[in-house]
Amino acid sequence: MEKCTFCVQRIEEAKIAALARAGASPETRIPRDSFTTACAQACPTEAIVFGDIKDPESRVSKMKEQDRNYRILDYLNVVPRVSYLARVRNPNPNMPDAETSASQAWWRKLPE
C-alpha cells in the first residue's frame, strides 16, 4: 500500500502537453477532462471524480458545491485534499413504496 499521489505522473504529462500546445502563448491551462487518475478510470460506478476545483464548469467543482459534500477532519484545519458526498438514506415519505424500502434498508439491519 502506498500513499496516493493523485497520479502526479499523469498530471505532469498533461501539463507538458499543454505547454507544448501553447508554444509562445501565455495560455497554458490544461483542458478539462484531458486526463483522469487511475482509480477514477478503473472505477466502474464512476464514484471517484478527479478534476480542477478552480474550474466552475468541471464535474468535481459541481459535486463539491452540493450540500452532501464534506471533508473528514476538516474541523481540525488539516485541509484534506479529498472530500466525500454523504449517502442519501432517507426515502421520500410521499413515495408509494417508502415504508417497504425503509424497512428493507441495509443500515437498519446493522447490529447495535
Secondary structure, DSSP 4 states (H G I P E B T S, - for coil): -------HHHHHHHHHHHHHHHTTSS--PPPTTS---HHHHH-TT-------TT-TTSHHHHHHTSTTEE-TTGGGT---S--EE----PPPTTSTTHHHHHHT-GGGGS--
